[in-house]
């Protein structure tokens, strides 16, 4: 499902126009992005939790040359599915 399909599904399920549904989806994405940028955790009960974690620097291998390289430390977003979502996809 891409963003357009998500907007259409939200419009249908919530009884909104597609314009209003797009505004709602955009606002939700912006709110989640802002929270994660502040290192806050976003927990949607039944759906899952998004959180920022730090990855340490590590040694990797360039597959083209076989040379060892250092992969820099960085922050990544991790998602843990909630119980209801996990049960729905079984």
C-alpha positions as CSV (number, residue, x, y, z in Angstrom):
1,X,0.0,0.0,0.0
2,X,1.4,3.4,-1.0
3,X,0.4,6.8,0.4
4,X,-2.3,7.4,-2.1
5,X,-3.9,4.0,-1.3
6,X,-3.6,4.8,2.4
7,X,-5.4,8.1,1.9
8,X,-8.2,6.5,0.0
9,X,-8.6,3.8,2.7
10,X,-8.7,6.4,5.4
11,X,-11.2,8.4,3.5
12,X,-13.4,5.4,3.0
13,X,-13.2,4.1,6.6
14,X,-13.6,7.5,8.3
15,X,-16.2,8.9,5.9
16,X,-13.9,11.8,4.9
17,X,-13.2,13.4,1.6
18,X,-9.9,12.4,0.1
19,X,-8.6,16.0,0.7
20,X,-9.4,15.8,4.4
21,X,-8.0,12.3,4.6
22,X,-4.8,13.4,3.0
23,X,-4.5,16.3,5.5
24,X,-5.1,13.8,8.3
25,X,-2.5,11.3,7.0
26,X,0.0,14.1,6.4
27,X,-0.6,15.5,9.9
28,X,-0.1,12.1,11.5
29,X,3.1,11.5,9.6
30,X,4.4,14.9,10.6
31,X,3.5,14.4,14.3
32,X,5.3,11.0,14.3
33,X,8.3,12.4,12.5
34,X,8.6,15.3,15.0
35,X,8.3,13.1,18.0
36,X,11.0,10.7,16.7
37,X,13.3,13.7,15.9
38,X,13.1,14.6,19.6
39,X,14.0,11.0,20.5
40,X,10.5,10.4,21.8
41,X,8.9,7.0,21.6
42,X,5.5,6.7,19.6
43,X,3.3,4.0,21.0
44,X,0.0,3.2,19.3
45,X,-1.7,0.6,21.5
46,X,-2.6,-2.5,19.5
47,X,-0.6,-1.4,16.4
48,X,3.0,-1.0,17.6
49,X,5.8,1.2,18.9
50,X,8.3,3.3,17.0
51,X,11.5,4.3,18.8
52,X,14.9,5.8,17.9
53,X,17.9,3.7,18.8
54,X,21.6,4.2,18.4
55,X,23.7,1.9,16.3
56,X,27.3,1.7,17.3
57,X,30.1,2.1,14.7
58,X,31.1,-1.3,13.3
59,X,33.4,-2.9,10.8
60,X,31.9,-3.9,7.5
61,X,33.1,-5.3,4.2
62,X,32.8,-3.6,0.8
63,X,31.3,-6.3,-1.3
64,X,32.8,-5.0,-4.5
65,X,36.4,-4.9,-3.3
66,X,36.4,-7.1,-0.2
67,X,38.1,-4.4,1.7
68,X,37.2,-3.7,5.3
69,X,35.4,-0.4,6.0
70,X,34.2,1.3,9.1
71,X,30.4,1.9,9.2
72,X,29.8,5.1,11.2
73,X,27.5,5.1,14.3
74,X,24.0,6.5,13.6
75,X,20.5,6.7,14.8
76,X,17.8,4.4,13.4
77,X,14.1,4.0,13.8
78,X,12.9,0.6,15.0
79,X,9.3,-0.7,15.0
80,X,7.9,-3.3,17.3
81,X,4.5,-4.7,16.3
82,X,1.8,-4.6,18.9
83,X,-0.1,-7.8,20.0
84,X,-3.2,-7.0,17.9
85,X,-1.2,-6.3,14.7
86,X,1.0,-9.4,15.2
87,X,-2.2,-11.6,15.7
88,X,-3.8,-10.0,12.6
89,X,-0.9,-11.0,10.3
90,X,-0.6,-14.6,11.4
